[in-house]
């Protein structure tokens, strides 16, 4: 039975962390004392749901968390520090503190250690998230105890809705752009001027027509999408903001 530890202090643990070419000790006091911290824990680095959704969405919403009183966002996994460091390089996680719980001390202390021997993982963390204030757990979102790897309540949006239900979330902006295209350059500059942080998907001559035609019905670059809605090219983008 997994333990909900709301109202209790987090375990007192020291994590061995590799920083560059040297070792250092990271304590739970350093992470949590006199601070408001969001923690999410997951079964393993490089695993599908963790890499495609869980970690990237926390990173994407990080500034909104910070704007609403959170000092730090921590990702905990039962992996060694080298694995966590390599995973960090592979992921969009510049706003997240990656904490390796290779000895399982923190996860076991939280009552979240589970057996995943059937997958060859050994002992790992169950997926959960929590809001911690000055070392005390205020709120936990624990995934339901059922077969597989449920991902229903420990996501970033659920945590943000609890912490700040009226917070404005950043819009997701994608620009399909061709290298050296002046219209693409102008569109990206306009988006940044409006406060957006666009993700660019580069196009080359071999795939441009087919890709753009499939996703937008048009064959000219750029093509801009904002939160799933097709805005169009540069002229349509200017009209959208006008």
C-alpha positions in Angstrom: 0.0 0.0 0.0 1.4 3.4 -1.1 1.7 6.0 1.6 0.2 9.5 1.4 2.5 11.6 3.6 0.6 14.9 3.5 1.4 16.8 6.7 4.6 14.9 7.3 8.2 16.0 6.7 10.2 14.6 3.8 12.9 12.1 4.6 16.3 13.4 5.7 18.5 12.2 2.9 21.9 13.1 1.3 22.2 12.5 -2.4 25.6 11.9 -4.0 25.6 14.0 -7.2 28.2 14.3 -9.9 28.8 17.9 -10.9 31.2 18.2 -13.9 34.2 16.1 -12.9 33.7 16.1 -9.2 31.3 14.7 -6.6 29.2 16.8 -4.2 26.6 16.1 -1.6 23.1 17.5 -2.0 20.9 17.3 1.2 17.2 17.5 1.6 17.7 20.6 3.8 19.4 22.4 0.9 16.4 21.5 -1.3 13.5 22.1 1.0 14.4 24.2 4.1 12.5 27.5 4.1 11.4 27.0 0.5 8.4 26.0 -1.6 9.3 23.1 -3.8 7.4 21.0 -6.4 8.6 17.5 -6.6 7.7 14.9 -9.2 9.0 11.3 -9.1 8.9 8.7 -11.9 10.0 5.2 -12.6 13.1 5.9 -14.7 15.2 8.1 -16.8 14.8 7.7 -20.6 11.5 5.7 -20.2 8.8 6.7 -22.7 6.1 8.6 -20.6 8.8 10.2 -18.4 10.7 11.5 -21.5 7.8 12.4 -23.8 5.4 14.0 -21.3 6.1 14.0 -17.6 9.4 15.9 -17.5 9.0 18.2 -20.6 5.6 19.6 -19.4 7.0 20.5 -15.9 9.9 22.2 -17.7 7.4 24.0 -20.0 5.3 25.3 -17.1 8.2 26.0 -14.8 8.1 29.8 -15.2 4.4 29.8 -14.3 5.2 27.8 -11.2 8.0 30.3 -10.3 5.6 33.2 -10.8 3.2 31.6 -8.4 5.6 31.2 -5.4 7.5 28.0 -6.2 11.3 28.2 -5.6 12.3 25.1 -7.3 11.0 22.1 -9.3 12.7 18.8 -8.5 12.6 15.5 -10.5 13.5 12.4 -8.5 14.2 9.0 -10.0 15.8 5.8 -8.7 18.8 6.2 -11.1 22.4 7.0 -10.5 23.7 10.5 -11.1 25.5 9.7 -14.4 22.2 8.4 -15.9 20.3 11.4 -14.6 22.9 13.8 -16.0 22.8 12.2 -19.4 19.0 12.2 -19.4 19.1 15.9 -18.6 21.3 16.5 -21.6 18.8 14.6 -23.8 15.7 16.4 -22.5 14.1 19.9 -22.3 14.7 20.3 -18.6 16.7 23.5 -18.1 14.3 24.6 -15.4 14.3 21.4 -13.5 16.7 20.1 -10.7 17.4 16.5 -11.4 18.0 14.4 -8.3 19.3 10.9 -8.5 18.0 8.6 -5.7 20.2 5.7 -6.7 20.2 4.3 -3.2 16.4 4.5 -2.9 16.7 6.3 0.4 14.3 9.2 -0.4 11.8 7.0 -2.3 11.7 4.4 0.4 11.3 7.1 3.1 8.4 8.5 1.1 6.7 5.1 1.0 6.8 5.1 -2.8 9.3 2.3 -3.5 7.8 -0.4 -5.6 9.0 -3.6 -7.2 9.4 -3.6 -11.0 11.4 -6.8 -11.3 9.0 -8.0 -14.0 10.4 -5.2 -16.3 14.0 -5.8 -15.2 14.0 -2.5 -13.3 14.3 -3.9 -9.7 13.2 -1.4 -7.1 11.9 1.9 -8.5 9.7 4.8 -7.6 6.0 4.8 -8.1 4.9 7.9 -10.1 3.7 10.8 -7.9 4.1 14.5 -7.4 3.9 16.7 -4.3 4.1 20.3 -3.1 6.5 20.7 -0.2 6.7 23.8 2.0 9.6 24.2 4.4 10.2 20.4 4.3 6.6 19.5 5.0 4.4 17.8 2.4 1.3 19.9 1.8 -0.2 18.0 -1.1 0.5 14.7 -2.9 -0.8 13.4 -6.2 -0.2 9.6 -6.2 -1.0 7.6 -9.3 -3.7 4.9 -8.8 -2.4 1.5 -7.8 -3.2 -0.5 -10.9 -1.3 -2.6 -13.4 1.2 -0.8 -15.7 2.5 2.7 -15.3 -0.6 4.9 -14.8 -0.1 8.6 -15.6 -3.3 10.4 -14.5 -2.7 12.8 -11.6 1.0 13.5 -11.2 1.3 15.7 -14.3 2.4 19.3 -14.2 -1.1 20.7 -15.2 -2.7 18.9 -12.2 -0.2 20.3 -9.8 -0.4 23.9 -11.3 -4.2 23.7 -11.1 -4.0 22.9 -7.4 -1.3 25.5 -6.7 -2.7 28.4 -8.8 -6.0 27.5 -10.5 -6.3 30.8 -12.2 -2.7 30.9 -13.5 -2.3 31.6 -17.2 -0.4 28.9 -18.9 2.1 29.7 -21.7 0.8 29.0 -25.2 2.6 26.4 -27.3 4.0 27.9 -30.5 5.6 26.0 -33.3 7.0 27.5 -36.5 7.7 25.4 -39.5 10.6 27.3 -41.1 13.1 27.1 -43.9 16.7 28.0 -43.3 17.5 31.5 -44.6 13.9 32.3 -45.4 13.3 36.1 -44.7 9.6 35.6 -44.0 10.4 32.9 -41.5 13.0 35.1 -39.7 10.4 37.9 -39.5 7.7 35.6 -38.2 9.9 34.3 -35.4 11.0 37.8 -34.5 7.4 39.0 -34.3 6.5 36.0 -32.1 9.3 36.9 -29.7 8.3 40.5 -29.7 4.8 39.4 -28.6 6.3 37.4 -25.7 6.3 33.9 -27.2 9.1 31.4 -27.2 8.5 29.6 -30.5 9.8 26.1 -31.2 11.3 25.9 -34.7 10.9 22.9 -36.9 13.4 23.2 -39.8 12.4 22.2 -43.3 14.6 21.2 -46.2 13.7 21.1 -49.8 13.1 17.3 -49.8 10.4 17.3 -47.2 9.0 20.8 -47.1 6.1 20.4 -49.4 4.9 17.1 -48.1 5.3 18.1 -44.4 3.6 21.4 -44.7 0.9 20.1 -46.9 0.1 17.3 -44.5 -0.1 19.5 -41.4 -1.3 22.8 -42.7 -2.7 22.3 -46.2 -0.2 24.8 -47.5 3.2 24.5 -49.1 4.8 27.8 -48.2 7.0 28.6 -45.3 6.7 29.7 -42.6 3.6 28.1 -41.1 2.8 29.0 -37.5 0.7 27.0 -35.0 -0.3 28.4 -31.6 -1.7 25.9 -29.1 -2.8 23.5 -31.8 -4.4 26.2 -34.0 -3.0 26.9 -37.5 -2.4 30.6 -37.8 -0.6 30.4 -41.2 2.2 32.4 -42.8 3.7 35.8 -42.0 0.7 37.8 -43.3 -1.7 35.7 -41.4 0.4 36.0 -38.3 0.5 39.8 -38.6 -3.3 39.8 -39.0 -3.7 37.5 -36.0 -1.9 40.0 -33.7 -3.5 43.0 -35.3 
